[in-house]
Every structure is written in structure tokens, then in C-alpha cells.
Amino acid sequence: MTDFTLITTLYTLEPVLICVTRLSPSKIIILTEEDTAEKKVQAEQLLEATFGKVIEIKKAITSLYDPVKVARDVATLIETEHALGRKVLINVSGGRKPQAFGALFGAYARSDMVARIVYVTEEDNFIIDFPVLSFNISPTKKTILEIIMNGTVAVEAIAVKVGISKGMAYNHLRELRSMGYITDDDGYKITDSGRLAVI
């Protein structure tokens, strides 16, 4: 029997209850933050009181408003659960939008390790499956993004570090720019989309 881990945003309890009853996870990881709003704390406590004896429930502290940090944290959680042989489900129904988008981007960053991404509608508690997409970036392009993120912006230096010709480096940089992962205004700089793609 496969064990499922539900990684979930949370504000009100209803969407998570729908996921628990319909998806049957054996573990829940709640994305939360420092100084959590009282309504969310109450929902967390009620979830633990209701299911804590039959489902393992953990909290993961992350950001509320920094989607890149949330994506990194969620990608790490996915890797950990996947390494334990668990199927990973992501629920992005509750919480602040930057946190929900971060969870979604983290799922995209580890799309090969995610079984399902869901959203529960407020009106009728219907589960909508989101497509499990990826950032569709080659290892070479990912390496170039990491090099730029670490401060190297000269094309020649990038080519040497990657082990490709200067012409190939220009081609990759042009494609990365067209994908929205870098800008070349006043030198090469990584965008927030690029930061997500290298997670």
C-alpha cells in the first residue's frame, strides 16, 4: 500500500478536511509561518485534534509573502517525502496567495516527485486537479542560471564555467531571456522566475 503525504496551505479548515477525506493521506504537512494569524492557529489546532491520532501531522515554517522561499521550502519537503517512498500531494487551496503560489512553484520544481496538485473550490468543495507542470529547463541552462545568480555575468566566464563555446553560451542566454528567466538590462541578472527555475 502506498503512503501519501499531503503538503498543504491552510487558512480555514474546510479545504484540508475535503483533501483528507477524499485523498486519504497518511501524513499531512501544514505550511505555516511565524506569528500565524489566530484563525489559522485555530484551524491547525482543530486539524490536529480531529486527525492527529490517526494521521501524522507536521508543521513546516516558511514565508507568508515570499513565493521563492516557499517554493524552495516545498521542494525540500517534496524531496524528503519522496526519498521515504511516499507519494506527494499538494493542496494550494488556503492561505495567502503568495504562499499558495510558492507551494505550486515548489511542486513544479519537483514535478517528477509529485503525484497530484489540487485546489478545493469554496462554493461546492469540488476538487480541481491542476496540471503538474515543470520549468522545462535543461541542465545546462540551469547551470547558467546558477552561475549568474552567484554573480558571474560575463559571457566568456559563463562559457568557461559551463564548458561550452561562447557562441553556445550566447544561444542559451538568449533563450533564457526569452523564457523570462534572466534580463540583460545593464548586464545579465536573474529574475524571480529564474530563481524559481533553479530550485
Secondary structure as GFF3:
##gff-version 3
##sequence-region A 1 199
A	DSSP	beta_strand	4	8	.	.	.	ID=ss1
A	DSSP	alpha_helix	13	23	.	.	.	ID=ss2
A	DSSP	beta_strand	27	32	.	.	.	ID=ss3
A	DSSP	alpha_helix	38	51	.	.	.	ID=ss4
A	DSSP	beta_strand	56	61	.	.	.	ID=ss5
A	DSSP	alpha_helix	67	83	.	.	.	ID=ss6
A	DSSP	beta_strand	87	91	.	.	.	ID=ss7
A	DSSP	alpha_helix	97	109	.	.	.	ID=ss8
A	DSSP	three_ten_helix	111	113	.	.	.	ID=ss9
A	DSSP	beta_strand	114	120	.	.	.	ID=ss10
A	DSSP	beta_strand	127	130	.	.	.	ID=ss11
A	DSSP	alpha_helix	139	149	.	.	.	ID=ss12
A	DSSP	alpha_helix	155	162	.	.	.	ID=ss13
A	DSSP	alpha_helix	166	178	.	.	.	ID=ss14
A	DSSP	beta_strand	182	183	.	.	.	ID=ss15
A	DSSP	beta_strand	189	190	.	.	.	ID=ss16
A	DSSP	alpha_helix	192	197	.	.	.	ID=ss17
###
